[in-house]
């Protein structure tokens, strides 16, 4: 996983947390759901990148 990807994924995750928090504070269910979805998407990307890195490590040996 490249550094740019890590930063981008973490930024998306943090933005999702903020969005979800604002939705909680304002009682906005749509914003809460969008924030949770953003976080889930970022975590899925991170997991995919980690799997790619692990596979690369295995096949580079």
Secondary structure as UniProt FT lines:
FT   HELIX           3..26
FT   HELIX           29..59
//
